[in-house]
């Protein structure tokens, strides 16, 4: 990781920086897709889940609907939209 940070600090022009940024964005999208797929496989509608909220606090919720990249959850009778990556099985 330190070598990578050194290489990034040695970038001298915007063209090289753009190439690095595009590669990082592409990899980030791939990782996000993997997480989304694994969550979709492991959860079903009606399951009890834990939602990672602000400051890492985990709140219990019930899964109401699974969409492409987000889910609808119920916490204390109220419905909320959240990213699939914020959910984990309870």
Secondary structure, 3 states (H helix, E strand, C coil): CHHHHHHHHCCCCHHHHHHHHHHHHHHHHHHHHHHHHHHHHHCCCCCEEEEECHHHCEEEEEEEEECCCEEEEEECCEEEEEEHHHEEEC
